[in-house]
Amino acid sequence: MAVTAKIAPSMLSSDFANLASEAERMLNCGADWLHMDIMDGHFVPNLTIGAPVIESLRKHTKAYLDCHLMVTNPLDYVEPMGKAGASGFTFHVEVSKDNWQELVQRIKSKGMRPGVALKPGTPIEEVYPLVEGENPVEMVLVMTVKPGFGGQKFMPEMMDKVILPFISLRFDQKTEPYRVCCPLYFLLFKSVLVCNNLFSSSWAMVQVRTLRKKYPSLDIEVDGGLGPSTIEVAASAGANCIVAGSSVFGAAEPANVISLMRKSVNDNQKSS
């Protein structure tokens, strides 16, 4: 079954003082979903919105509220988010390795659609059991940038040229890269990793390609620095759910940006 394009403006980039009208504006511009970032100030440094804001927004829209929970204890959020009217509940695999089965079951019992997210550098294999289990998640969200901050840049320039020789390399923001192919590659790799987002976006697209090849009908979402100049990279890798914040809300014509991104996804799905 072919997947469909779903464009989800990130409400983190909206005017929070006018959240309801901003949501309506995005839907009128052609948005399929509204992406809601819930951060707890612990799993990520920032603290954003929670169930009370979701509940307030739900009173003003029937839209699909695509909620991404960047929180340490996602189980604690299932009941309040369900009552608030969340449509999708995407949790991070990094904090749910021991209880994801219970988590998915509870999410579905509250009428929400479960998804799993992973940060840059997390091995893609960690989400396989969640997709293939008896009670699976229905979407995988691949972060192309460090989670917890809006408006970061997606940097695809060295996409496959840089990342493929280092496919087995792990990178942590606080440590040096290791297990390199040779000293020359090491120097090259360090020079192009001046910005961690270059590594993150490159690694993410390898993950997306791997997921799409393995799961042709899975909803694969990408989040971080997506816009007119970067959508083709994500769409050609196989992503069909696109989160975009500043590139949509900061555009003179948001409807044109949404339309362009949808066309890129659909065109790539047809040719795959």
Phi and psi in degrees as a GROMACS rama.xvg file:
@    title "Ramachandran Plot"
@    xaxis  label "Phi"
@    yaxis  label "Psi"
@TYPE xy
-71.6963  143.853  ALA-2
-87.3551  156.941  VAL-3
-112.606  155.793  THR-4
-72.3118  136.314  ALA-5
-135.011  114.104  LYS-6
-101.062  124.011  ILE-7
-124.777  94.1843  ALA-8
-57.699  134.546  PRO-9
-82.2893  115.051  SER-10
-68.9719  -8.35283  MET-11
-62.19  -25.8189  LEU-12
-92.6268  2.00034  SER-13
-84.7657  175.63  SER-14
-83.286  103.807  ASP-15
-63.2357  -23.1167  PHE-16
-71.9644  -16.4605  ALA-17
-132.339  48.8685  ASN-18
-61.194  -42.737  LEU-19
-64.0343  -45.3093  ALA-20
-69.8444  -32.8808  SER-21
-66.3949  -40.2054  GLU-22
-61.8811  -45.1514  ALA-23
-62.711  -39.8216  GLU-24
-62.1948  -42.9214  ARG-25
-65.1454  -40.9588  MET-26
-65.3697  -39.1658  LEU-27
-66.7092  -23.0813  ASN-28
-85.8268  -2.42769  CYS-29
107.648  8.55963  GLY-30
-63.3172  142.73  ALA-31
-89.2189  -41.7437  ASP-32
-128.61  165.332  TRP-33
-116.339  121.156  LEU-34
-90.3533  125.26  HIS-35
-115.868  121.405  MET-36
-97.3238  115.409  ASP-37
-106.053  116.266  ILE-38
-122.881  140.578  MET-39
-102.43  -1.13572  ASP-40
76.6183  5.72698  GLY-41
-123.314  -58.0326  HIS-42
-63.1997  -36.4426  PHE-43
-128.431  157.078  VAL-44
-65.9775  -31.445  PRO-45
-82.4383  156.538  ASN-46
-122.271  122.441  LEU-47
-119.269  -116.831  THR-48
-104.605  169.747  ILE-49
-141.53  -161.599  GLY-50
-57.573  -37.9486  ALA-51
-59.4231  -37.3114  PRO-52
-71.391  -40.307  VAL-53
-59.7835  -43.7629  ILE-54
-62.866  -41.0661  GLU-55
-66.0304  -42.9404  SER-56
-66.7956  -37.5272  LEU-57
-57.7185  -29.7375  ARG-58
-66.4309  -17.2851  LYS-59
-113.062  -1.72649  HIS-60
-153.107  149.828  THR-61
-102.733  10.992  LYS-62
-65.6103  159.294  ALA-63
-73.4102  116.889  TYR-64
-96.3587  103.589  LEU-65
-87.2559  96.0081  ASP-66
-96.3762  121.895  CYS-67
-106.418  111.963  HIS-68
-97.2219  104.179  LEU-69
-94.1831  74.8541  MET-70
-135.592  156.601  VAL-71
-78.9428  -34.3825  THR-72
-123.494  77.6937  ASN-73
-61.2463  -28.4719  PRO-74
-57.6771  -34.3148  LEU-75
-67.3618  -16.9785  ASP-76
-99.2059  -11.7497  TYR-77
-61.7511  -53.6749  VAL-78
-63.574  -49.4523  GLU-79
-63.7293  -34.8707  PRO-80
-71.3849  -36.2854  MET-81
-63.5751  -44.9325  GLY-82
-65.6687  -31.7492  LYS-83
-73.142  -22.7826  ALA-84
108.234  19.222  GLY-85
-63.257  144.035  ALA-86
-94.7722  -46.844  SER-87
-118.569  146.366  GLY-88
-130.64  102.403  PHE-89
-107.182  119.568  THR-90
-110.253  166.213  PHE-91
-92.8197  134.793  HIS-92
-64.9561  -28.2766  VAL-93
-63.493  -22.7392  GLU-94
-114.021  10.8127  VAL-95
-135.998  23.7273  SER-96
-65.3369  -28.1555  LYS-97
-96.5198  -13.802  ASP-98
-137.112  23.0507  ASN-99
-66.1203  -31.3812  TRP-100
-61.8168  -47.3564  GLN-101
-63.705  -39.5524  GLU-102
-62.5364  -48.3717  LEU-103
-61.7653  -43.0171  VAL-104
-60.5683  -43.7792  GLN-105
-67.6142  -39.2295  ARG-106
-60.4339  -47.352  ILE-107
-66.0984  -34.6197  LYS-108
-66.7007  -21.2314  SER-109
-95.7619  8.95039  LYS-110
81.1683  16.798  GLY-111
-105.817  157.848  MET-112
-94.1721  120.798  ARG-113
-82.7033  140.998  PRO-114
-139.281  160.415  GLY-115
-125.683  140.058  VAL-116
-116.829  155.259  ALA-117
-139.12  143.408  LEU-118
-79.9698  161.147  LYS-119
-56.9748  134.272  PRO-120
96.2688  -17.8004  GLY-121
-73.5345  128.678  THR-122
-58.2339  133.231  PRO-123
-61.4658  -27.627  ILE-124
-61.0243  -20.2966  GLU-125
-69.0088  -19.2105  GLU-126
-95.0859  -10.8589  VAL-127
-56.3205  -46.8692  TYR-128
-61.1593  -31.0247  PRO-129
-73.7934  -28.4015  LEU-130
-83.7911  -30.7776  VAL-131
-101.275  -1.94209  GLU-132
-69.4108  170.735  GLY-133
-63.5969  -30.925  GLU-134
-123.773  77.6959  ASN-135
-82.5035  163.298  PRO-136
-72.9348  162.817  VAL-137
-113.268  0.88872  GLU-138
-156.997  147.412  MET-139
-119.654  127.403  VAL-140
-104.013  120.307  LEU-141
-104.528  117.732  VAL-142
-80.0609  129.932  MET-143
-94.8074  -6.49916  THR-144
-138.163  169.573  VAL-145
-61.5161  126.98  LYS-146
-70.0549  152.281  PRO-147
110.9  -3.56955  GLY-148
-139.861  135.01  PHE-149
-90.7299  160.357  GLY-150
78.2524  15.2197  GLY-151
-76.5331  156.853  GLN-152
-89.066  133.85  LYS-153
-88.4527  128.237  PHE-154
-125.325  94.1048  MET-155
-94.8266  3.43646  PRO-156
-55.542  -36.3158  GLU-157
-108.209  28.0407  MET-158
-39.7268  -76.3069  MET-159
-91.3478  -25.5212  ASP-160
-62.4804  -36.2837  LYS-161
-91.7524  -43.1855  VAL-162
-76.5037  -33.1175  ILE-163
-62.2321  -38.5307  LEU-164
-66.6056  -12.9022  PRO-165
-120.125  32.3583  PHE-166
-61.7928  -24.8664  ILE-167
-96.8819  4.90042  SER-168
-86.2306  137.987  LEU-169
-105.602  144.872  ARG-170
-133.765  127.92  PHE-171
-119.65  142.654  ASP-172
-61.8417  -25.0595  GLN-173
-97.7504  -1.6602  LYS-174
-129.214  164.913  THR-175
-80.3352  151.905  GLU-176
-61.4573  151.171  PRO-177
-140.414  174.683  TYR-178
56.607  57.636  ARG-179
-92.8899  164.42  VAL-180
-75.4067  -40.828  CYS-181
-164.694  163.388  CYS-182
-55.8946  -36.9424  PRO-183
-63.2169  -46.2506  LEU-184
-62.6657  -36.3085  TYR-185
-59.3386  -47.1621  PHE-186
-63.8227  -41.9318  LEU-187
-62.0214  -44.1319  LEU-188
-64.2895  -42.4531  PHE-189
-64.0066  -36.6249  LYS-190
-68.0604  -33.5726  SER-191
-89.4298  -5.07021  VAL-192
-100.193  31.2118  LEU-193
-58.2884  -37.3552  VAL-194
-111.889  126.095  CYS-195
-62.3963  -24.1228  ASN-196
-64.7111  -27.9195  ASN-197
-62.7208  -46.5938  LEU-198
-63.9561  -45.0437  PHE-199
-60.6471  -47.8161  SER-200
-68.1272  -37.3253  SER-201
-65.4565  -47.5466  SER-202
-60.8792  -40.9805  TRP-203
-61.7689  -41.3373  ALA-204
-69.3841  -31.0459  MET-205
-63.9212  -41.0597  VAL-206
-62.9292  -43.5631  GLN-207
-62.7326  -44.7075  VAL-208
-60.4463  -40.6784  ARG-209
-64.1574  -44.886  THR-210
-62.9424  -44.8802  LEU-211
-64.5631  -38.6502  ARG-212
-65.8883  -37.9023  LYS-213
-80.9432  -34.102  LYS-214
-130.753  81.9815  TYR-215
-60.0517  -28.7151  PRO-216
-104.184  9.59603  SER-217
-80.7389  140.021  LEU-218
-73.1998  120.241  ASP-219
-117.775  118.584  ILE-220
-106.435  143.479  GLU-221
-124.559  145.735  VAL-222
-144.323  126.201  ASP-223
130.263  101.334  GLY-224
72.8441  20.7604  GLY-225
-83.4594  138.196  LEU-226
-170.355  -170.791  GLY-227
-55.4756  -34.6111  PRO-228
-84.9133  -11.0764  SER-229
-123.332  -8.93648  THR-230
-61.4389  -35.8418  ILE-231
-63.1403  -36.0629  GLU-232
-63.3626  -46.4253  VAL-233
-69.0908  -43.0838  ALA-234
-65.9403  -40.7748  ALA-235
-69.2822  -24.4306  SER-236
-75.4843  -20.9801  ALA-237
122.937  0.710627  GLY-238
-70.3236  138.47  ALA-239
-121.605  -15.017  ASN-240
-109.76  118.227  CYS-241
-116.639  119.768  ILE-242
-96.4713  128.374  VAL-243
-141.428  128.219  ALA-244
-106.438  -87.5259  GLY-245
-63.3321  -29.7481  SER-246
-67.451  -24.6811  SER-247
-92.3836  -54.6735  VAL-248
-68.067  -25.4377  PHE-249
-91.107  0.235289  GLY-250
-82.8718  148.056  ALA-251
-66.2218  -34.2267  ALA-252
-128.763  82.4282  GLU-253
-56.1286  -33.7566  PRO-254
-62.0932  -36.1633  ALA-255
-67.8569  -37.9689  ASN-256
-66.324  -44.9427  VAL-257
-62.6738  -43.2853  ILE-258
-63.0449  -42.339  SER-259
-62.6471  -43.6542  LEU-260
-67.6375  -39.3564  MET-261
-63.341  -42.7457  ARG-262
-62.3181  -40.6268  LYS-263
-62.4706  -43.9768  SER-264
-64.2376  -48.7956  VAL-265
-62.7453  -41.3846  ASN-266
-63.3761  -41.1099  ASP-267
-71.8404  -33.555  ASN-268
-67.5375  -36.4445  GLN-269
-67.6164  -34.7948  LYS-270
-87.0172  -8.41087  SER-271
